[in-house]
Amino acid sequence: MPTPSLSALPIRRLTLRDLTACADLSENRGWPREEHKWGLLLTAGRGYGIDDPDGGLLSACVVTEYGPQDRPDLAAIGMVLVSERYARQGVGRRLMRHIVAAMSTTPLTLHATPNGRPLYEELGFKVTGRAEMLRGVFRPEPAAANIPTRPATAEDLPSLLRLDEPVFGTDRTQMITRLPAFADLLHVAEEDGRIIGYAAAWPNMETHVVGPLIARDTDTAKALIASLAARTDRPLRTDIDVRHAELVDWAKQRGLESVAFNAVMTYGIGELPGDWSRRFAPLTVAAG
């Protein structure tokens, strides 16, 4: 049988059964396999993909919706990948147009690499911010801020959800409730018995990714990063909103180095909802 044209190949929903194929596709494009992250995204979000007639996936992405189930306030697009064999043949554009149409009036956001940004701009996405990826072995601070931190407990979860929603701008219960199982470390910062910030460190290949990072102020964010770093021997990686210049500079002084910049882009809204001044880093750039 002749091979069908790329435009005739159906776009379908992905499930956890596709996890290995998604990781294979990541590897095909020179990305880490990131099976742990794919597992979270495919369960908390919705995957879309196109099957390769020769086996596996030739393209994939994940959409994570936030807010009311019947009318989401925001959806984040991530892990947009096209196999090297099918690159630059319009596959990514077709998949993204499908997603934009499927989400209808729901506002969209994504983190774009320099290579991906022109496509997203062509589709109507606008740059509204930037995040700087940092990576390295954290060096403890000689005189750290005296802000109490501790490992989170199950009893803290309602407080984390109450803290998170106004900062993120909408409800993301499906993500936050998965953090205790997904992350190796989940810490909170307190003042007078009240939680004023929280942060997780989750395993990604040889690193621990710090995110989400929600904090009352920069000193609280520093204390949370330091408390997580004290509990791991792995290098840290995180994506910090560049508007938090003081935290970026501090992290670099502590041993983390700049790896890349991603553009934060939106579609259907001018700015992301929530309070950016307390939102320092995302759980993952793939989920907003």
Secondary structure, DSSP 4 states (H G I P E B T S, - for coil): -PPPPGGGSPEEEE-GGGHHHHHHHHHHTT----HHHHHHHHHHSEEEEEE-TTSSEEEEEEEEEES-SSS-SEEEEEEEEE-GGGTTSSHHHHHHHHHHHHHTTS-EEEEE-TTTHHHHHHTT-EEEEEEEEEEEPPPPPTT-----EEE--GGGHHHHHHHHHHHHSS--HHHHTTHHHH-SEEEEEEETTEEEEEEEEEEETTEEEEEEEEESSHHHHHHHHHHHHTT-SSPEEEEEETT-HHHHHHHHHTT-EEEEEEEEEEESSSS-SS-GGGEEE-S-GGG-
